[in-house]
Amino acid sequence: MHPRKRQRKNASAMKLVGKLVSLFRITADLTQAQLADRAGVQLETIASIEQGRRALLPDLARRLDQLLNTKGALETAVDNLPEVDLIPAWAEQYMDLEREALVLSFFANQVLPGLLQTENYARAVFTSRVPAFSEEEINGLVSARLRRQEVLRRRTPPTISFIISEAIVVAQLGGHEVHAETARHLRECADLPGVALQILPLAHRTHAALDGPFILLETPDYQHLAYTETQRGSQLIGEPDEVSILAQKYAMLRTQALDTDATKGLLDRLRGEQ
């Protein structure tokens, strides 16, 4: 399906669920602020859901059903949306959450997380895509990726942890000059306030996340979520037990990776070899 058509479909589904939340809330004679307080979320979360700007996640749907005595109507609505309706095109729902997150934790084993990519590295990533993007599409995607990095310059930036496979750091994606620039950039990022960068050595004999990359995040209303991407799709995970499993994996990865000082030393040596 064409991305723009997918976006319209997603927006329509989110608005429909938002209308239901609004209807049930008004029927229960509650204000948005009262419902937010009882659900343990921020007022903006309820407002955004009702306006169709944020998807209603399954765990919150269950809480609202209990609070509004709707006999599982919201959970049923969310569960029966097509997968494409749950996750907007180009992972827009995740990016909205990323912009506001209190805490972000990234594990990457094939390509640098978008928040760490230089313009030239991002261009190399999108140029490698099969089937190929047009030059215009590549330019737009690179610009969007760089705008995401504004989260690092927020007045109150999130606490961010990155665990990156050494394979990414040594790979020559984009060529020698891009590789050298990327190594310099990673070393600078390693010194940013609130950022912890760790490299997982290729020589390590155990690995807690062989199933692939993932992201953990904590929202301003203290929801713990996870996000994963595959070759042909993406998934935002709100189920507490599933998020907990990934959090356990991440905790183990932190013990298996080089600590932050050793990571900086490795990046310094890599820069010296350029």
GUKOL-191709 format. One record per residue (C-alpha): residue number from 1; residue in one letter; x, y, z. Coordinates in pm, 1 decimal. Layout:
N
k: NUM&r: A&c1: X&c2: Y&c3: Z .
...
//
This chain:
274
k: 1&r: M&c1: 0.0&c2: 0.0&c3: 0.0 .
k: 2&r: H&c1: 127.9&c2: 350.0&c3: -80.1 .
k: 3&r: P&c1: 269.3&c2: 525.9&c3: 232.1 .
k: 4&r: R&c1: 30.5&c2: 821.2&c3: 203.1 .
k: 5&r: K&c1: -268.8&c2: 589.8&c3: 178.9 .
k: 6&r: R&c1: -143.3&c2: 403.1&c3: 482.4 .
k: 7&r: Q&c1: -112.0&c2: 731.1&c3: 674.3 .
k: 8&r: R&c1: -471.7&c2: 827.0&c3: 590.1 .
k: 9&r: K&c1: -591.7&c2: 483.7&c3: 696.9 .
k: 10&r: N&c1: -396.6&c2: 504.0&c3: 1021.0 .
k: 11&r: A&c1: -526.4&c2: 852.1&c3: 1099.3 .
k: 12&r: S&c1: -883.7&c2: 737.9&c3: 1036.6 .
k: 13&r: A&c1: -850.0&c2: 436.8&c3: 1269.7 .
k: 14&r: M&c1: -688.2&c2: 638.8&c3: 1547.5 .
k: 15&r: K&c1: -960.3&c2: 904.3&c3: 1522.1 .
k: 16&r: L&c1: -1231.3&c2: 638.0&c3: 1545.0 .
k: 17&r: V&c1: -1082.3&c2: 492.5&c3: 1863.6 .
k: 18&r: G&c1: -1034.3&c2: 845.1&c3: 1997.9 .
k: 19&r: K&c1: -1402.1&c2: 923.4&c3: 1937.8 .
k: 20&r: L&c1: -1495.5&c2: 611.5&c3: 2135.5 .
k: 21&r: V&c1: -1274.9&c2: 716.1&c3: 2428.1 .
k: 22&r: S&c1: -1431.2&c2: 1063.2&c3: 2424.3 .
k: 23&r: L&c1: -1785.4&c2: 923.8&c3: 2407.7 .
k: 24&r: F&c1: -1731.4&c2: 678.4&c3: 2693.8 .
k: 25&r: R&c1: -1559.3&c2: 946.3&c3: 2906.5 .
k: 26&r: I&c1: -1842.8&c2: 1195.6&c3: 2859.8 .
k: 27&r: T&c1: -2100.1&c2: 924.2&c3: 2933.1 .
k: 28&r: A&c1: -1914.8&c2: 854.4&c3: 3258.4 .
k: 29&r: D&c1: -1935.6&c2: 1229.6&c3: 3339.4 .
k: 30&r: L&c1: -1557.9&c2: 1270.3&c3: 3360.0 .
k: 31&r: T&c1: -1333.5&c2: 1546.3&c3: 3231.1 .
k: 32&r: Q&c1: -1015.0&c2: 1460.5&c3: 3042.6 .
k: 33&r: A&c1: -814.4&c2: 1567.8&c3: 3346.8 .
k: 34&r: Q&c1: -1018.4&c2: 1342.7&c3: 3578.5 .
k: 35&r: L&c1: -980.2&c2: 1041.9&c3: 3349.7 .
k: 36&r: A&c1: -608.1&c2: 1103.5&c3: 3310.5 .
k: 37&r: D&c1: -564.8&c2: 1122.9&c3: 3688.3 .
k: 38&r: R&c1: -757.2&c2: 798.6&c3: 3748.4 .
k: 39&r: A&c1: -569.9&c2: 618.4&c3: 3467.7 .
k: 40&r: G&c1: -232.8&c2: 739.4&c3: 3595.2 .
k: 41&r: V&c1: -135.9&c2: 917.7&c3: 3274.2 .
k: 42&r: Q&c1: -86.4&c2: 1279.6&c3: 3172.7 .
k: 43&r: L&c1: -374.6&c2: 1496.3&c3: 3055.8 .
k: 44&r: E&c1: -197.5&c2: 1538.5&c3: 2719.9 .
k: 45&r: T&c1: -205.8&c2: 1160.3&c3: 2668.4 .
k: 46&r: I&c1: -586.2&c2: 1144.7&c3: 2696.0 .
k: 47&r: A&c1: -628.4&c2: 1459.7&c3: 2487.2 .
k: 48&r: S&c1: -400.0&c2: 1327.2&c3: 2213.1 .
k: 49&r: I&c1: -580.7&c2: 991.1&c3: 2201.2 .
k: 50&r: E&c1: -923.3&c2: 1155.6&c3: 2178.3 .
k: 51&r: Q&c1: -800.0&c2: 1384.5&c3: 1899.9 .
k: 52&r: G&c1: -659.2&c2: 1089.1&c3: 1704.1 .
k: 53&r: R&c1: -300.0&c2: 1211.7&c3: 1734.7 .
k: 54&r: R&c1: -179.9&c2: 919.8&c3: 1947.3 .
k: 55&r: A&c1: -273.9&c2: 553.5&c3: 1927.2 .
k: 56&r: L&c1: -441.7&c2: 389.4&c3: 2224.6 .
k: 57&r: L&c1: -211.9&c2: 110.7&c3: 2342.8 .
k: 58&r: P&c1: -358.3&c2: -221.4&c3: 2465.2 .
k: 59&r: D&c1: -256.9&c2: -185.2&c3: 2831.8 .
k: 60&r: L&c1: -410.8&c2: 162.4&c3: 2859.8 .
k: 61&r: A&c1: -721.0&c2: 42.8&c3: 2670.7 .
k: 62&r: R&c1: -774.8&c2: -222.5&c3: 2938.7 .
k: 63&r: R&c1: -738.6&c2: 32.7&c3: 3218.2 .
k: 64&r: L&c1: -984.1&c2: 269.0&c3: 3053.2 .
k: 65&r: D&c1: -1234.1&c2: -12.2&c3: 3002.2 .
k: 66&r: Q&c1: -1220.7&c2: -81.0&c3: 3376.7 .
k: 67&r: L&c1: -1245.9&c2: 285.3&c3: 3473.5 .
k: 68&r: L&c1: -1528.1&c2: 360.9&c3: 3230.1 .
k: 69&r: N&c1: -1711.5&c2: 29.6&c3: 3279.0 .
k: 70&r: T&c1: -1715.8&c2: -32.1&c3: 2903.6 .
k: 71&r: K&c1: -1699.1&c2: -411.9&c3: 2927.6 .
k: 72&r: G&c1: -1384.2&c2: -447.1&c3: 2714.8 .
k: 73&r: A&c1: -1507.3&c2: -231.0&c3: 2424.8 .
k: 74&r: L&c1: -1187.6&c2: -28.6&c3: 2390.0 .
k: 75&r: E&c1: -956.5&c2: -329.5&c3: 2421.3 .
k: 76&r: T&c1: -1165.5&c2: -511.8&c3: 2160.1 .
k: 77&r: A&c1: -1148.2&c2: -211.6&c3: 1925.1 .
k: 78&r: V&c1: -769.7&c2: -188.8&c3: 1958.2 .
k: 79&r: D&c1: -716.9&c2: -564.9&c3: 1922.9 .
k: 80&r: N&c1: -922.9&c2: -579.8&c3: 1603.4 .
k: 81&r: L&c1: -758.2&c2: -294.3&c3: 1418.5 .
k: 82&r: P&c1: -544.4&c2: -413.1&c3: 1125.6 .
k: 83&r: E&c1: -175.7&c2: -416.1&c3: 1214.3 .
k: 84&r: V&c1: -106.7&c2: -130.4&c3: 976.3 .
k: 85&r: D&c1: -355.8&c2: 81.7&c3: 1171.2 .
k: 86&r: L&c1: -178.0&c2: 19.5&c3: 1498.5 .
k: 87&r: I&c1: 160.4&c2: 131.0&c3: 1368.9 .
k: 88&r: P&c1: 153.8&c2: 440.6&c3: 1145.2 .
k: 89&r: A&c1: 364.9&c2: 452.4&c3: 827.7 .
k: 90&r: W&c1: 735.6&c2: 528.6&c3: 873.1 .
k: 91&r: A&c1: 702.0&c2: 448.5&c3: 1246.3 .
k: 92&r: E&c1: 547.3&c2: 790.6&c3: 1313.2 .
k: 93&r: Q&c1: 389.5&c2: 673.6&c3: 1636.9 .
k: 94&r: Y&c1: 728.6&c2: 566.0&c3: 1772.9 .
k: 95&r: M&c1: 888.3&c2: 894.7&c3: 1665.6 .
k: 96&r: D&c1: 618.9&c2: 1091.5&c3: 1849.5 .
k: 97&r: L&c1: 698.8&c2: 892.8&c3: 2162.6 .
k: 98&r: E&c1: 1072.7&c2: 934.1&c3: 2107.4 .
k: 99&r: R&c1: 1041.5&c2: 1314.3&c3: 2098.5 .
k: 100&r: E&c1: 882.5&c2: 1319.7&c3: 2444.9 .
k: 101&r: A&c1: 1055.8&c2: 1023.6&c3: 2612.7 .
k: 102&r: L&c1: 1216.8&c2: 1049.3&c3: 2954.2 .
k: 103&r: V&c1: 1446.2&c2: 750.8&c3: 2893.7 .
k: 104&r: L&c1: 1558.4&c2: 579.0&c3: 2572.1 .
k: 105&r: S&c1: 1764.6&c2: 259.6&c3: 2545.2 .
k: 106&r: F&c1: 1886.1&c2: 132.8&c3: 2206.8 .
k: 107&r: F&c1: 2039.5&c2: -198.1&c3: 2108.8 .
k: 108&r: A&c1: 2166.7&c2: -202.8&c3: 1748.8 .
k: 109&r: N&c1: 2351.4&c2: -481.2&c3: 1568.6 .
k: 110&r: Q&c1: 2331.8&c2: -387.7&c3: 1197.6 .
k: 111&r: V&c1: 2308.4&c2: -11.7&c3: 1155.9 .
k: 112&r: L&c1: 2359.8&c2: 286.9&c3: 1384.2 .
k: 113&r: P&c1: 2049.1&c2: 417.4&c3: 1561.3 .
k: 114&r: G&c1: 1906.6&c2: 719.2&c3: 1379.3 .
k: 115&r: L&c1: 1996.1&c2: 950.1&c3: 1669.1 .
k: 116&r: L&c1: 2367.2&c2: 873.3&c3: 1614.9 .
k: 117&r: Q&c1: 2382.3&c2: 895.7&c3: 1235.5 .
k: 118&r: T&c1: 2564.1&c2: 1171.5&c3: 1049.8 .
k: 119&r: E&c1: 2409.3&c2: 1312.2&c3: 734.7 .
k: 120&r: N&c1: 2648.2&c2: 1114.9&c3: 515.4 .
k: 121&r: Y&c1: 2592.3&c2: 792.2&c3: 708.8 .
k: 122&r: A&c1: 2214.4&c2: 834.5&c3: 683.3 .
k: 123&r: R&c1: 2248.2&c2: 895.5&c3: 309.5 .
k: 124&r: A&c1: 2452.0&c2: 575.5&c3: 276.7 .
k: 125&r: V&c1: 2181.6&c2: 384.7&c3: 466.0 .
k: 126&r: F&c1: 1898.6&c2: 506.2&c3: 243.0 .
k: 127&r: T&c1: 2106.1&c2: 469.1&c3: -74.8 .
k: 128&r: S&c1: 2159.2&c2: 102.3&c3: 12.4 .
k: 129&r: R&c1: 1785.2&c2: 34.9&c3: 17.2 .
k: 130&r: V&c1: 1642.1&c2: -233.3&c3: -217.0 .
k: 131&r: P&c1: 1432.7&c2: -148.5&c3: -412.3 .
k: 132&r: A&c1: 1605.8&c2: 185.0&c3: -454.1 .
k: 133&r: F&c1: 1466.9&c2: 518.7&c3: -340.1 .
k: 134&r: S&c1: 1471.7&c2: 813.8&c3: -578.1 .
k: 135&r: E&c1: 1715.2&c2: 1098.2&c3: -504.7 .
k: 136&r: E&c1: 1422.4&c2: 1313.1&c3: -393.0 .
k: 137&r: E&c1: 1301.6&c2: 1045.4&c3: -152.5 .
k: 138&r: I&c1: 1652.4&c2: 999.4&c3: -12.5 .
k: 139&r: N&c1: 1687.3&c2: 1373.3&c3: 50.0 .
k: 140&r: G&c1: 1355.1&c2: 1382.8&c3: 232.2 .
k: 141&r: L&c1: 1436.5&c2: 1079.7&c3: 445.5 .
k: 142&r: V&c1: 1781.0&c2: 1213.1&c3: 538.9 .
k: 143&r: S&c1: 1629.7&c2: 1547.8&c3: 642.3 .
k: 144&r: A&c1: 1367.2&c2: 1373.1&c3: 853.8 .
k: 145&r: R&c1: 1631.9&c2: 1158.7&c3: 1022.9 .
k: 146&r: L&c1: 1843.7&c2: 1460.1&c3: 1112.6 .
k: 147&r: R&c1: 1539.0&c2: 1641.0&c3: 1253.9 .
k: 148&r: R&c1: 1486.1&c2: 1346.6&c3: 1489.2 .
k: 149&r: Q&c1: 1818.8&c2: 1429.6&c3: 1650.8 .
k: 150&r: E&c1: 1669.8&c2: 1748.1&c3: 1797.3 .
k: 151&r: V&c1: 1571.1&c2: 1528.7&c3: 2091.5 .
k: 152&r: L&c1: 1939.6&c2: 1536.9&c3: 2193.8 .
k: 153&r: R&c1: 1919.9&c2: 1917.4&c3: 2216.5 .
k: 154&r: R&c1: 1596.3&c2: 1942.2&c3: 2414.7 .
k: 155&r: R&c1: 1605.2&c2: 2185.0&c3: 2706.2 .
k: 156&r: T&c1: 1571.8&c2: 1878.3&c3: 2927.6 .
k: 157&r: P&c1: 1717.3&c2: 1596.9&c3: 2714.7 .
k: 158&r: P&c1: 1624.1&c2: 1234.3&c3: 2785.1 .
k: 159&r: T&c1: 1857.4&c2: 989.9&c3: 2950.7 .
k: 160&r: I&c1: 1983.5&c2: 776.9&c3: 2662.2 .
k: 161&r: S&c1: 2174.3&c2: 449.3&c3: 2655.3 .
k: 162&r: F&c1: 2316.2&c2: 300.1&c3: 2336.1 .
k: 163&r: I&c1: 2457.8&c2: -51.3&c3: 2305.2 .
k: 164&r: I&c1: 2606.8&c2: -98.2&c3: 1959.8 .
k: 165&r: S&c1: 2763.2&c2: -405.4&c3: 1806.6 .
k: 166&r: E&c1: 3128.6&c2: -363.2&c3: 1715.4 .
k: 167&r: A&c1: 3030.6&c2: -487.9&c3: 1368.6 .
k: 168&r: I&c1: 2855.5&c2: -156.0&c3: 1305.2 .
k: 169&r: V&c1: 3155.9&c2: 44.8&c3: 1415.8 .
k: 170&r: V&c1: 3404.6&c2: -136.6&c3: 1191.6 .
k: 171&r: A&c1: 3177.2&c2: -165.7&c3: 886.0 .
k: 172&r: Q&c1: 3273.3&c2: 62.9&c3: 597.1 .
k: 173&r: L&c1: 2918.1&c2: 168.6&c3: 507.0 .
k: 174&r: G&c1: 2944.5&c2: 463.6&c3: 269.6 .
k: 175&r: G&c1: 3318.7&c2: 424.8&c3: 222.6 .
k: 176&r: H&c1: 3635.9&c2: 524.4&c3: 406.3 .
k: 177&r: E&c1: 3558.5&c2: 895.7&c3: 448.7 .
k: 178&r: V&c1: 3209.0&c2: 831.3&c3: 584.2 .
k: 179&r: H&c1: 3351.6&c2: 569.3&c3: 819.0 .
k: 180&r: A&c1: 3612.2&c2: 812.2&c3: 953.6 .
k: 181&r: E&c1: 3352.5&c2: 1085.5&c3: 998.6 .
k: 182&r: T&c1: 3119.6&c2: 843.7&c3: 1176.9 .
k: 183&r: A&c1: 3392.9&c2: 735.1&c3: 1419.9 .
k: 184&r: R&c1: 3462.1&c2: 1100.7&c3: 1508.7 .
k: 185&r: H&c1: 3091.5&c2: 1167.8&c3: 1553.3 .
k: 186&r: L&c1: 3040.9&c2: 865.7&c3: 1779.2 .
k: 187&r: R&c1: 3330.5&c2: 976.2&c3: 1998.2 .
k: 188&r: E&c1: 3170.3&c2: 1321.2&c3: 2033.8 .
k: 189&r: C&c1: 2830.9&c2: 1167.7&c3: 2114.0 .
k: 190&r: A&c1: 2992.1&c2: 952.9&c3: 2382.7 .
k: 191&r: D&c1: 3067.6&c2: 1272.9&c3: 2577.5 .
k: 192&r: L&c1: 2717.6&c2: 1422.5&c3: 2555.5 .
k: 193&r: P&c1: 2545.2&c2: 1480.6&c3: 2892.7 .
k: 194&r: G&c1: 2298.1&c2: 1206.3&c3: 2974.5 .
k: 195&r: V&c1: 2430.8&c2: 973.9&c3: 2703.5 .
k: 196&r: A&c1: 2587.4&c2: 633.8&c3: 2775.5 .
k: 197&r: L&c1: 2746.8&c2: 469.9&c3: 2471.2 .
k: 198&r: Q&c1: 2871.6&c2: 110.0&c3: 2492.0 .
k: 199&r: I&c1: 3012.6&c2: -117.1&c3: 2224.6 .
k: 200&r: L&c1: 2943.7&c2: -490.6&c3: 2233.9 .
k: 201&r: P&c1: 3266.9&c2: -662.4&c3: 2123.8 .
k: 202&r: L&c1: 3258.3&c2: -918.2&c3: 1845.2 .
k: 203&r: A&c1: 3488.5&c2: -1137.3&c3: 2053.3 .
k: 204&r: H&c1: 3240.0&c2: -1170.7&c3: 2339.8 .
k: 205&r: R&c1: 3139.2&c2: -1534.6&c3: 2382.2 .
k: 206&r: T&c1: 2779.1&c2: -1473.4&c3: 2493.6 .
k: 207&r: H&c1: 2507.3&c2: -1247.0&c3: 2355.6 .
k: 208&r: A&c1: 2174.6&c2: -1168.1&c3: 2525.6 .
k: 209&r: A&c1: 1992.6&c2: -1039.1&c3: 2217.8 .
k: 210&r: L&c1: 2059.5&c2: -1268.5&c3: 1924.1 .
k: 211&r: D&c1: 1697.7&c2: -1219.5&c3: 1812.6 .
k: 212&r: G&c1: 1781.1&c2: -869.6&c3: 1687.6 .
k: 213&r: P&c1: 1774.2&c2: -497.5&c3: 1767.2 .
k: 214&r: F&c1: 1516.7&c2: -320.8&c3: 1982.7 .
k: 215&r: I&c1: 1445.3&c2: 3.4&c3: 2165.0 .
k: 216&r: L&c1: 1309.4&c2: 59.6&c3: 2515.4 .
k: 217&r: L&c1: 1150.0&c2: 387.6&c3: 2619.3 .
k: 218&r: E&c1: 979.2&c2: 549.9&c3: 2914.8 .
k: 219&r: T&c1: 710.4&c2: 808.5&c3: 2841.7 .
k: 220&r: P&c1: 642.7&c2: 1130.0&c3: 3037.8 .
k: 221&r: D&c1: 357.6&c2: 946.6&c3: 3214.3 .
k: 222&r: Y&c1: 597.5&c2: 664.0&c3: 3308.0 .
k: 223&r: Q&c1: 471.9&c2: 401.4&c3: 3065.3 .
k: 224&r: H&c1: 738.3&c2: 149.9&c3: 2969.8 .
k: 225&r: L&c1: 724.2&c2: 55.2&c3: 2601.7 .
k: 226&r: A&c1: 942.1&c2: -120.3&c3: 2346.6 .
k: 227&r: Y&c1: 984.2&c2: -90.6&c3: 1971.6 .
k: 228&r: T&c1: 1123.2&c2: -340.0&c3: 1721.9 .
k: 229&r: E&c1: 1178.6&c2: -330.1&c3: 1347.0 .
k: 230&r: T&c1: 1208.8&c2: -613.1&c3: 1097.2 .
k: 231&r: Q&c1: 1271.2&c2: -633.0&c3: 724.7 .
k: 232&r: R&c1: 904.5&c2: -574.5&c3: 640.2 .
k: 233&r: G&c1: 747.3&c2: -399.5&c3: 935.0 .
k: 234&r: S&c1: 767.2&c2: -261.0&c3: 1285.4 .
k: 235&r: Q&c1: 598.0&c2: -320.2&c3: 1618.5 .
k: 236&r: L&c1: 531.7&c2: -100.1&c3: 1918.9 .
k: 237&r: I&c1: 507.3&c2: -319.7&c3: 2228.5 .
k: 238&r: G&c1: 303.9&c2: -218.3&c3: 2531.0 .
k: 239&r: E&c1: 241.0&c2: -553.6&c3: 2700.2 .
k: 240&r: P&c1: 422.3&c2: -532.0&c3: 3038.3 .
k: 241&r: D&c1: 547.3&c2: -892.5&c3: 3027.8 .
k: 242&r: E&c1: 693.8&c2: -851.9&c3: 2677.9 .
k: 243&r: V&c1: 857.1&c2: -518.8&c3: 2768.2 .
k: 244&r: S&c1: 998.6&c2: -681.6&c3: 3081.5 .
k: 245&r: I&c1: 1163.7&c2: -958.8&c3: 2878.3 .
k: 246&r: L&c1: 1335.3&c2: -702.9&c3: 2655.3 .
k: 247&r: A&c1: 1439.3&c2: -500.8&c3: 2960.1 .
k: 248&r: Q&c1: 1602.0&c2: -813.9&c3: 3103.3 .
k: 249&r: K&c1: 1786.9&c2: -866.2&c3: 2775.4 .
k: 250&r: Y&c1: 1906.5&c2: -505.9&c3: 2780.6 .
k: 251&r: A&c1: 2029.6&c2: -531.9&c3: 3138.2 .
k: 252&r: M&c1: 2234.2&c2: -838.9&c3: 3044.2 .
k: 253&r: L&c1: 2369.6&c2: -667.6&c3: 2731.9 .
k: 254&r: R&c1: 2502.3&c2: -382.8&c3: 2946.4 .
k: 255&r: T&c1: 2713.1&c2: -631.2&c3: 3140.9 .
k: 256&r: Q&c1: 2839.5&c2: -795.5&c3: 2819.8 .
k: 257&r: A&c1: 2934.6&c2: -470.5&c3: 2644.5 .
k: 258&r: L&c1: 3242.8&c2: -260.0&c3: 2709.9 .
k: 259&r: D&c1: 3183.5&c2: 5.3&c3: 2974.6 .
k: 260&r: T&c1: 3161.5&c2: 369.0&c3: 2863.7 .
k: 261&r: D&c1: 3529.7&c2: 448.6&c3: 2927.4 .
k: 262&r: A&c1: 3650.8&c2: 138.5&c3: 2743.6 .
k: 263&r: T&c1: 3414.9&c2: 225.6&c3: 2457.3 .
k: 264&r: K&c1: 3567.0&c2: 572.6&c3: 2431.2 .
k: 265&r: G&c1: 3911.4&c2: 413.8&c3: 2425.3 .
k: 266&r: L&c1: 3810.1&c2: 182.4&c3: 2142.1 .
k: 267&r: L&c1: 3671.3&c2: 475.0&c3: 1942.6 .
k: 268&r: D&c1: 3991.2&c2: 672.9&c3: 2005.0 .
k: 269&r: R&c1: 4200.2&c2: 383.1&c3: 1875.3 .
k: 270&r: L&c1: 3971.6&c2: 346.4&c3: 1573.9 .
k: 271&r: R&c1: 4010.5&c2: 716.2&c3: 1492.8 .
k: 272&r: G&c1: 4385.8&c2: 683.9&c3: 1523.8 .
k: 273&r: E&c1: 4383.4&c2: 409.0&c3: 1260.9 .
k: 274&r: Q&c1: 4205.0&c2: 621.7&c3: 1000.5 .
//
